[in-house]
Amino acid sequence: MKLGCIGDDFTGSSDLANTLAKGGMRVTQYSGVPKGPADASVEAGVVALKSRSID
């Protein structure tokens, strides 16, 4: 993986993942912290958190 990104919500993380994919990167978006390693072909991983809301 060349790039790891953390977003504060799903919408912003999706926007970033889309931009990276349009730029030619192989992207995986995670909903929450990943439970294991990324596939070797993934160039960018985007983690969507729920840090804007308080539960």
Steps between C-alpha positions, in 0.01 A plus 500: 500500500634838400245722676279469805229758576254552784171683450269627772189364328390275215415785261837672516683169483299401193586830331870444566490135387324605179758771430788257552336238279440754223870584527585139420562348844356167610297602806319316777268684737447359847207572727680522833843369587598204279520164676789371292761594244402640162530298182841541337346670195353789702692825448288722726285415799238746624352442847159657569446570869203645688702763682253783430216346696483422869316184600 
